[in-house]
Amino acid sequence: MKSKKLEEGDSPGKAACLARNFSTGNISLEMSSAEVVYEQSTAILTSQGFYSAMKVVNVTKDTEVTCQAHFDVGTMTALPEKEAEEPVTRTSNKVCNSTDTSAQGTTVQRVNMLSMAVLALRVLLAKSIAFNTLMSIKLVLF
C-alpha cells in the first residue's frame, strides 16, 4: 500500500507491505526501496493462530514498489499496489469484528470465569496476609 499521491517538491512518501494470515513464523519481507522506515523483528501471532508481518519503506514520486514474502516453502509476490486514499472493497464475508461475541462462542465466558477466579484468589491471599500480620503484631505487643 502506498501513501497518498506525492508531488514533486514533497518529502518522500511511505509504502507498506503487510503479510497476514500465514501459518509459519519464519518470514522475511523484501521491498524494492532500500530506505527502511519500520520492520518488525519477528512475525506477530494473532488470536486466530496465524502470523502477520509488516515492513514500511520511504518512496519517491513515480517509484514502482514491489513486495515479496519469503517463507520456508517458497516466495510470494504482492498484488498490485493500492493507494491509501482508495476505498477498500469487501471481497469475502470474513470480517474481523472484535465486538461480535457470538463468533467467539464460549471462549469469552471461559476467559471471564478464569479472570474472576484469579481475582477471588488474590483477594483471599490479601486477606490472609492482613490477618497474619495482625496476629503477629498482637503476639509481639500483648
HUKACOR-V101706 format. One record per pair of residues at least 4 apart in sequence whose C-alpha atoms are under 6 Angstrom apart, sorted by the first residue. I is the first residue (numbers start at 0). J is the second residue. D is the distance in whole Angstrom. If there is no record, write none. Layout:
i	j	d
I	J	D
I	J	D
//
This chain:
i	j	d
0	14	6
0	15	5
0	80	5
0	81	5
0	82	6
1	14	4
1	82	5
2	12	6
2	13	5
2	82	6
2	83	5
3	83	6
5	60	5
11	57	6
11	58	5
11	59	5
12	57	6
12	58	5
13	56	6
13	57	5
13	58	6
14	55	6
14	56	5
15	54	6
15	55	4
16	53	6
16	54	5
17	52	6
17	53	5
18	51	6
18	52	5
19	51	4
20	49	5
20	50	5
20	51	6
21	49	5
21	50	5
22	49	5
24	42	6
26	69	6
26	70	5
27	68	6
27	69	5
28	67	6
28	68	5
29	66	6
29	67	5
30	65	6
30	66	5
31	64	6
31	65	5
34	56	6
34	57	6
35	56	4
36	55	5
36	56	5
37	54	6
37	55	5
38	54	4
42	50	6
42	51	5
42	52	5
43	50	5
43	51	5
44	49	6
44	50	4
45	49	5
45	50	6
66	76	6
66	77	5
67	75	6
67	76	4
68	74	6
68	75	5
69	74	4
70	74	6
137	141	6
//
